[in-house]
């Protein structure tokens, strides 16, 4: 619901109602709409939070590295390692049976590794660790997450992220 829709609903439910021997609905409705304006103002002006993200279904078969299938959203990546000195990209690796890595690497693009987060859409893939590294400003930097996949018996296994069993994932950068 948008700010305008919320205020219209407040008018319908509160401001435009008439009740005998009660608090004036117009005053209550006006005050609630002021709160809505204040919250919007604080979120936009003071928090300044925006989110860049990469969302896709992850597929992995055999001994291949995981591959994102048809990214749904990709506002995170800029250029690539091979396109020059200014990039931010997401790369995928297979480490061993059932053990994988998702890495966000960047150079000369404003990226705070402490504001990067990885989410999986279900329990098919489980994050086991994360780390940051690199040479600082002007150098290549990264944040990576190691994750595992298990078969139905709970044993590390490849070929778990197949077809409809592929998991949706999201890497988010909070700015």
C-alpha positions in Angstrom: 0.0 0.0 0.0 1.4 3.4 -1.0 1.3 6.6 1.1 -1.6 7.9 -0.9 -3.6 4.7 -0.7 -3.0 4.5 3.1 -4.2 8.1 3.6 -7.3 7.4 1.5 -8.1 4.4 3.6 -7.7 6.5 6.8 -10.2 9.0 5.4 -12.7 6.2 4.6 -12.3 4.4 7.9 -11.7 7.3 10.3 -11.7 10.9 9.1 -15.0 10.9 7.2 -16.9 9.1 9.9 -19.4 10.9 12.2 -20.1 9.5 15.6 -22.0 11.1 18.4 -20.2 11.9 21.6 -16.7 10.7 20.5 -13.3 12.1 19.6 -13.5 14.2 16.5 -12.7 11.8 13.6 -11.2 14.6 11.5 -8.6 15.3 14.1 -7.7 11.6 14.5 -7.5 11.0 10.8 -5.3 14.1 10.3 -3.0 13.0 13.1 -2.6 9.5 11.7 -1.8 10.9 8.2 0.8 13.1 9.8 2.4 10.0 11.3 2.4 8.3 7.9 4.2 11.4 6.4 6.7 11.4 9.2 7.6 7.7 8.8 8.0 8.1 5.0 10.2 11.2 5.6 12.4 9.4 8.2 12.9 6.3 6.0 13.8 8.3 2.9 15.7 11.2 4.4 17.5 9.7 7.4 17.9 6.1 6.8 18.7 6.5 3.1 18.5 2.7 2.7 18.4 1.3 -0.8 19.0 -2.3 -1.8 20.9 -3.7 -4.8 20.3 -7.3 -5.4 20.9 -10.4 -7.5 18.0 -12.9 -7.4 17.9 -16.2 -9.4 17.3 -19.9 -9.2 20.5 -21.8 -8.6 21.2 -25.0 -10.6 24.0 -27.5 -10.2 24.7 -30.9 -11.8 27.5 -33.5 -11.7 30.8 -31.9 -10.8 30.0 -28.5 -12.4 29.9 -25.2 -10.5 26.4 -23.9 -9.5 24.9 -21.7 -12.2 22.2 -19.1 -11.8 19.2 -19.7 -14.1 17.5 -16.7 -15.7 18.2 -14.0 -13.0 14.9 -12.5 -11.8 16.5 -9.3 -10.6 20.1 -8.1 -11.1 20.8 -4.6 -9.9 24.0 -5.7 -8.1 26.4 -6.5 -10.9 28.3 -3.8 -12.7 30.7 -4.8 -15.5 32.9 -7.9 -14.9 36.4 -8.8 -13.9 37.3 -8.9 -17.6 35.8 -5.5 -18.5 38.3 -3.3 -16.7 39.1 -1.8 -13.4 35.5 -1.0 -12.3 33.3 -3.9 -11.6 31.1 -5.8 -9.1 30.1 -9.3 -10.0 28.8 -12.5 -8.5 30.7 -15.8 -9.2 30.0 -19.4 -8.3 32.4 -22.3 -7.6 32.3 -26.0 -6.7 34.8 -26.8 -3.9 34.1 -30.5 -3.4 31.2 -32.9 -3.3 28.2 -30.9 -2.0 30.4 -28.0 -1.1 30.1 -24.7 -3.0 31.0 -21.0 -2.9 29.1 -17.8 -3.9 31.5 -14.8 -4.1 30.8 -11.1 -4.7 34.0 -9.5 -6.0 34.5 -5.9 -6.8 37.0 -3.2 -7.6 36.6 0.5 -7.5 32.8 0.2 -6.9 31.4 1.4 -3.6 30.7 -1.9 -1.7 30.7 -2.4 2.0 31.2 -6.2 2.7 29.5 -5.8 6.0 26.3 -4.7 4.2 26.2 -7.7 1.8 23.8 -10.6 2.7 23.0 -14.0 1.2 19.6 -15.6 1.5 18.4 -19.0 0.2 14.7 -19.6 -0.5 14.6 -23.0 1.2 16.7 -25.5 3.1 18.2 -27.2 0.0 21.3 -25.2 0.4 22.8 -24.3 3.8 25.3 -21.5 4.5 28.3 -22.9 6.6 30.7 -19.9 6.6 31.4 -16.5 5.2 34.5 -14.3 4.9 35.8 -11.0 3.5 39.1 -10.3 1.8 41.1 -8.2 -0.6 43.5 -5.3 -0.8 41.3 -2.3 0.1 40.5 0.7 -2.0 41.7 0.5 -5.6 42.3 -3.3 -5.3 40.1 -6.3 -5.9 38.0 -7.2 -2.9 35.4 -9.9 -2.1 32.9 -11.4 0.3 32.2 -15.1 -0.1 29.8 -17.6 1.4 30.4 -21.3 1.5 27.3 -23.5 1.4 26.6 -27.2 1.3 23.9 -29.3 -0.2 22.8 -32.7 1.2 20.9 -35.6 -0.1 17.8 -37.0 1.6 20.0 -39.1 3.9 21.8 -35.9 5.1 25.1 -36.7 3.3 27.0 -34.1 1.3 25.9 -34.5 -2.3 26.1 -32.9 -5.7 23.1 -33.0 -8.0 20.7 -31.7 -5.3 20.0 -28.4 -7.1 18.4 -30.0 -10.2 15.3 -28.8 -12.0 12.5 -27.9 -9.6 14.8 -28.6 -6.7 17.1 -25.7 -7.6 16.9 -23.2 -4.8 16.2 -19.5 -5.2 18.8 -17.3 -3.8 19.3 -13.6 -3.3 22.5 -11.6 -2.7 21.7 -8.2 -1.3 23.8 -5.1 -0.8 22.2 -2.6 1.6 23.4 1.0 0.7 
